[in-house]
């Protein structure tokens, strides 16, 4: 259990999580802190404890209803983060940030341009040497701070591009307050240095104190960040940094190699993929590299109680047809295997868009991510999952409302179906997996391909095929389900999307690497970051669609109000809108003129967010991100 981060660290965490905003008031930069606080190892641990929940957010705590900025995601970022992507939609309207009508904010509150946590980190790094302990142990704790500093700057660069690199905590008269932004190369080289320090000095897994960071977690973060930076530089050719992309890709490979074989994919019992995210106890899960776990009746969260399947009074979330279409059929081939648009050749295993028939004969992860009516929550009443006792409650297809399933594809990943957990309210203890081995395999495969353009069969078997095998693909019955070098199945539908939307070619093997990533990590808050680093923002303009309503309209005629099939009546034009082919249009009544018939706009300036105007007024050397100057 030592690779999990408990929410109650050494009994002190409540002091920090309850009053994060006044943390520096509790330990101010004055005589008391400098002369008394920095004396012992316990002082260093106590200070660092306050950083853990600021970065290892998990499912949040308490009511679990905070927002994550600048994407404005409400609730657990792991559960809901994909709403800010093409994987999922929420009830009501899309965010202005997705609609392209987001304007440059005046103030910096709720924009992501926040330096409070980084100041706390730098304050530690300028004071930890005062502790009376050996240098090796001091570096171990400094490495925790470097770990969080790298994570913080990674997010800042993701959202804003060039940012100031701050090596110390600032005072009101610090010259850095009025300095220009540092270049991406300076910042990311500094991030890599922090990551390498963390890898070097953090203890090995099993040798760290319970609940503290270890070397494996540092290597994981390094792999994630370096893959992002390497591919960002490769595809964002406007930066002129393509020649340095290889350095970061190699660092990602090196970090992954340090983890290969030390963990394994969780495969216990039936539906292990779904079960992994619906867990409280992770002690038998060797896929987890970092998780936030909670302690009953001490610190918990209400994320499960208000997850969109369970009496939600917050945003409801549903998956898009775009995500559903990307899942392979059980034979490892896509839904269309040949032909051209308007005349595609259908995979015999693909049953078309009937009464959720598109969920059948597919990658087993599909129905462990998206609920097929008659399974899981659609037959869940009072803590009992039973078709016989409860009948099927079909998704509410209204475009608005706390329990609406806008697209008709109800998300099941992260849902527990546990009445005891729901009744804990704000003391819920569902664990939140932040880092897992599956991502290591995906990062490794992608980094190796992006570095030299090839992957060996051994690489594929170690990574993508291992993930498919854990998912439940039957390689014996369907040999084509195993990805083989030189035998990549055709996918004319997805290839056309890439050709139409992206400014660079995507090879069949790279297409499968990206598919595997989208499917395996769906609803874990990765998709937006992937689209940004791949320079794939135009994929936002693929029409957002849901189920084919024409196939189920008889079910929603208002007469099905009792078992065995329960479905609220739906009026087309009022509750939903459909396109000419009968598919539900997501965001049908958008208040934004930029969104037309569920098609979001895209402009390349949106690869970054704007810097708040007041920051530029106070420091004219900052300069606004291009494209945001007059918005």
Protein Blocks (a to p, Z undefined) as FASTA:
>chain_A
ZZpccfbgghlmmmmmmmmmlmmmmmccbfklmmmmmmbfklmmmmmmmmmmmmmnonoe
hjlpaccdfklpgcjfklmmmmncckbccehiadfklnopaccdfblghnlpacklmmmm
mmmmmmmmmpgcdfklmmmmmmmmmmmmmmmmmmmmmmnopadddfbdcdfklfklmccc
ddfklmmmmmmmmmmmmmmmmccehiacehiacfklmmmmmmmmmmmmmmmmmmmmmnop
mmmmmmmmmmmmmmmmmmgopaccdfehjhkllmmmmcfblmlmckbmbdcdddehiagc
fklmmgmklopabdcddddfklmmmpccfkopafbfgdjehiaccdfklgbjaehklmgo
iafklmmmbccehiajllggehiacfklnopadddfbfbdjkbcfkopacfehpaoiakl
mmnmmmccbdcdfbdfklmmmmmmmmmmmmnopacfklmmmmmmmmmmmnopafklmmml
pccehiaccdfklmmmmmmmpccdcdfklmmmmmmmmmmmgonlpmmmmmmmnopmlmmm
pccddddfklmmmmmnopacbcfbdcddddehjlpccdfkopacehklccbfklgghiac
ddfklmpccddfklmmmmmmnopaehilmZZ
